[in-house]
Amino acid sequence: MARIVQKFGGTSVADPERIRAVALRVKREIDAGNEVAVVLSAMSGSTNELIRLTEQTAPMHDAREYDAVVSCGEQITIGLLAMALQSLGISARSWLGWQIPIHTDAVHGKARIERIETAELNKRMKIGEVPVVAGFQGLGLDNRVTTLGRGGSDTSAVALAAALKADRCDIYTDVDGVFTADPRIVTKAHKLDKITYEEMLEMASLGAKVLQTRSVQLAMTEGVRLQVLSSYSEEPGTLVVNEDEIMEKSIVSGIAYSRDEAKITLVGVMDQPGVAAGIFGPLADGNINVDMIVQNISSKDNTTDMTFTVASDDLAGAVKILENNKSALRYSDLISDGDVVKISIIGVGMRSNAGIAQHMFHALAEHGINIQVISTSEIKVSVLIAEDYTELALRALHTAYGLDAD
């Protein structure tokens, strides 16, 4: 007998028919002799609608009341699934975050889970009852409902699996698992049977939307075995596991991309100590994260060019901050470009193999794709290229690293 936490996203519980299909999946695990707890998101689109209502009612709203509103969607789905399970003869009960409780800090809208009290859940699971738990929410230090931010239901599921000492946490989505690349673009992409936590964390942070980054980090920290699989298919999914569980490690396991990138170049920056701090300090104060950074070699007049990337949504704000600080920074020109994309190759096998980056650069050059910025880590290489070349670059690299399905 295994203990399993199953998490179903918004598309999986989009209507009563889908909720009944989820109930049948839960029943199959129960019939196999397993103990099951379920974590649910709100119905697809409902959280967006609740957010819209808060913004229309009070644009400068109280964050505590915002959480009270946007946490309502999960209350509907957990109640409906509990009813659907009961109709199948399965003992089940819905649980809101505050009823368990799932304790969080008091940062409303993006709270972090601190601990989960599981005594009552453990007692009920041992007698065959299925807890149906609302994802995305908890109970803050001020005794108010909190929400965990976008994708928070994945984090709820992983945290609950860790607290319940579950054997596995199954994340049901609308895709069959984790692929070597986006199959909508790279038709020869194939599903991975296993992927390491580190690789999944890089893929999630670099644009792959299968899992939320925070949930992968928590699973890695707590040692929770994850499985990503489709709620529309009976096929096995992708296991996210420790590196030592994968015997044959691929040099490159996958290729990710992010269109949420914009490039800024400051021309003629003085090449002297403190300049970088003068540039990036005001951006940090404006809550703008900087990703890739490249500084050119100093010219004869002791000036240099500084290029870096920010999120697309932050481009206008970053440009405004830099222009407001132009007299202090003393650059000669500012050039911005929102038509760029970041392409990344990822694989734990990079640690023990040389020439991986060179192979990437060569493959892109063969297709006439110019690299604007480069950044590397132990298990990834990222490049910034013109957005028009996104599909060509993904397909070329997928082939170059032998990832094409037969």
N, C-alpha and C positions, 0 to 999 in steps of 0.2 A: 504494500500500500504506500502510495506517495501522497505528499501534501503539495497541492498546486494552487497558485494564484493565477487566475485568468483575468486579463484586462481587455475590454472591448471599447474601441473608439467610436466617435460620433456616427460614422457611416454604417457601422455594424449594428447600431441601435436607432437607426433613422426613422423607423416606423414600427407599428405593432407586429407586422410580418417578420421583420428582421429581428425583433426582440424575441419572438417565439423561436426563431432559428438559433439564436444564442442560447436559449433555454435548453434546446435539444443538444447542443454541444456540451453544456454543463452536465446534462444528464448522462451523456456517454462517459464522462470521467467518473461520475458517481457510480454508474453501473460497473465500471472497471475496478471498483473498490477503493478509489482515491478520495481523499478529503479535499474539498474545493472551497476557495473563497473567490469572489468575483469583484472586480473594480470596474466601474463604468464611467464613461464620459457622458456629457449631455448629448441630446440628439444633434445631428449635424446641422450647423447653422444657428442653433438656438442661442448659444453663448454670444455670437456676434449680434444677434437681435437684442439680447439683454444689454449688451454694451451700448448699442445704438440708443436704446431707451434712456439709459443713464446720461448719455451725452446730450440728448435732446432736452431732457428734463432739467439738468443742471450741469452745464459744461465745467464749472469749478466745483465739482461735487466732493463730499466727504468720502475719503477712501474706505472708511468702515462701512458706510451705507452702500458704496459701490460693491463691496464684497458680499453684502447681504443680498443684493440683487442678482449679481452674475453667478452666484453659487446655486441658484434655484434650478437650473436645468438638470443637474444630476439627480435632484430629488425626484423628478418625474421618472427618469429611466430606471433608477433602482427600485422604485415602487412597482413599476410595470413588470420588470424582470422577476421580482419576488412573486408577483401574482402568476406569471407564466410558469415559473417553476412549481408553485403550489398546484397549479392545474395539471401538472405532470406527475403529481404524487410525491414531490420532493419537498421536504421541510426547508423553508427559506425565510429569511427576514432581511429587510432593508436597514442600512445603517448610514446615517449622516456622519460627517467627520466629527462633530461635537459630541455625538452619542457614544463613540468608542472609548475615549476620545483620541483623536490624532492631534497631539500638541504641536504647535508651531510657535515661531517668534511672532512679534506683533507688527511685522512689516506688511501692511495690507496691500493686496494686489500682486505681491511677489514674495510671499512668506516662505520660510524654510522649515521643514519638519524637524522637530527636536526629539520627540519620542512618541511611541504608540503604545497605549495600554491594551494588552492582548488577552488578559485573564478570561474575560467573558467570552471573547471570540473562540479561544482555545477550548473552553468548556462546551460550547455549543457545537463546534466542529467535531468534537470527539463523539457526540451522540448523533452525528449525521446531518446536522443543520448546515445550510449554505449561507454564509454571510454575504450579502450583496451591498458593497460599500461604495459610497459616492467618492469618485476621484476629484482631484483639483482643489480640495478644501480641507480645512482643519479648524482648530480652536486656538485663538491667540492668547497671549498673556493677559490681555484685557478682558478675557471671557467673551470675546466677540468672534464671529465667524471670519475666517481668513481664506484667501485663495492663493494658489501657488504660482500663478502666472501661466502663460500659454504653454500647452503641452504638459501641464501639471499632473494630469491623470496618469501618465506614464510613471512619473516620480512617485505618485501615491501607491501605485501597484508594486513598484520595486521596494519601496519602504515597508509596505505591508508584508511582502514576501520575506524580507529580512527579519522583521519583528516576529513573524509567525514561524521562522526557521523552515520555510518552504523548500521543497526539493527543486522547484523550478517556477519561474514566472513567465507565463505565456502572454505575449503582446499580440493581440489580433488586430490586423489592419486591413486595408484594401489592396495590399500587394502580397505576393507569395513568400517574401523573405527579403534578404539583403542580396542585391545583385552587384556584379562586377562594375557596372555602370548603369546609368539611367536607360532602361530598356526601351523607353519611348524615343530615344535618340540613337542609341547603339543597338541595332536589332540583333547583333550577335552576343549581346551580354547574357550571362547565365547566373543562376542563383547559386550562392555559396552555401555549402552544407554547414560550415563553421567559420566563425571569424573571431578574432581576439577582441577583448574589451578595448585595448588601445586603438586597434584599427577602426572599430566601430565608433569610438569617441572622435577620432579624427574625421571619419566620414560624416558623422552627424554635425560636427562643427564646421565642416567645409561645404555644406550644401545638401547632403543626402537627408531627405525628410522622413526616413523610415522610423527613426527613434529620436526622442528629444535628448539633447546633449546631457542635461542635468541627470536624467534617469540612468544613462549609461555610466556616468561618473559614480553615482551612488551604487549601482550594481557592482562596479569594479571594486569600490571601497569595501562593500559588505560581502563580496563573494557570492552574489546572487546569480545563478545560472538563468540566462534569458533565452527565450525562443521567440523569434519574430515569424509570424505565419498569417495566412489569409483567412478571414472569416467567411470567404466565398468558395473555399476549396478544401479538399480533404488531404491535400499534399502536405508532407512535413515541411517545416520552415527552415530558418537559419538559426543555429545555436550560437550565442555569444558567450564565450568561455575564456578561461585562462589560457595563456600562450602554451603552457605545457600539455594541454589537452589536444593540441594540433601537432601531429608528428611531422608531416611534410608542409613546411611553411613556404608559401609562395613569396617570391621576391616582391612582386606587386600583387596585392589582393583586389584592389579596386581603384577606380578613377572617379573622382567627384568634381563637381563644378558649382560655382556660386555666381549668380548674376547680380547679387546684392553688393556690388563693388563700385567704387568711384576713385579716380586717381587725381591727386593734386601735386603739382610741381611748383616749388618756389625757386625762382631763378635769381642768381646773384646774391645768395646768402653769404654773409661774412663767415669765413672759415676760422673760427676761434672758439675757445671754451665757453660753454654756457648758451650757445646759440640753439642747440637742440632742445634744451630745457625751456628756452624762451618760446620756441615754436609749439612744443607739445604740452607744455604746462597749461596755457590758456584753453587748449582743446580739451584736456582732461577736466578742467574746471567747468567746461561746458557740457560735460558728460558725453563727449565724443570719443569713441574708441578708435585708435589707430592700429592698423594691421601691418602690412608690408612696408618696409622703409628701405630706401636706397639713397646713399649720398655719393655724389660724383667726386672724382679726384679734384683737389683744389687747383684753380687756375693761377696764373702768374700774379694776378691782382688780389690774391688771397680771398677769392670768393668761390663758392661752390653752388651746385644745384641740389636741392633736397626733394626727393619724390616719395610719396607715401599714399596709402589707400585708407579710405574710410567707408562706412556703409553708405549705400546710395541715398538713403533717406537723410543722412547727416551731411551730405555734400554742401547744400546751401548754407546750413548753419556753420560748417567749418570754414567755408569761404568768407562768410561775414566776420567771424572771429579773427581770422588772419588779416583781413583788410582793415579791421579796426585797430590791429596791432602793428600795422605796416611801419609806422615811424620808429617803433622800438625794435622791430626785427630787421629793418633796413634791407629788405629784398628788392630787386629791381622789377620783377614781374611775377604774376601768379597765373598758372595755367591749370584749368580743371577739365576733366574728361569723365563723363558718366557712361560712356559706351565701351566699357571694358568688362571682362569676365576672368575669374580666377579658376584655373584648372589645376587639380592636384592628383598626384599618384601616391598611393598609400600602401604600405606593406611592412610587416615586422621583419621580413627577409632582407630588407635594405641594410639592417645592422651588420650583416656579415657578407655583403656583396658590394664590390666596388663598381664604379662606372654607371650606376643607375641614372644619375642626373644627366650625364653626357648622352646616354641613350635617348632620354626624353628630348633633349635639345636637338639632337640629330633628327629625330622623327618629325619634330615640328618644322625644322629647317627644310626638310625634304618636301614639305607641303607648302612652303613659302609663308610660314606663319612666324611673324616677328614677336620676340619675347620682350616685354617692356620692363617687368620687375620679376625678381626671383627671390624666394625665401625657402629655407629648408629646416627640417628637424630630423630627429633620429629615424623616424619611420615615414616621413613624407617629403615630397618636393612640390612646391607650388609655383606657378608662373602666372603672370598677368598678361593677357593678350587682348586684341580687339574683339569685341563681342561678335562681330560678323563671322569669325572663324570658330565659334564654339563647337558646332556639330562636327566640322571637319577635324578639329583637334581631338575631340573625344574619340572619334572612330579611329583616327590614325594611331593614337596612343594605345587604345585597346588592342589593336592588331600588333603593334610594335612589342608589347609585353606578353604576347601569346595568350591573351585572355579570351579571344574569340571562341564561341561555342562551335563544336563540330557540326 
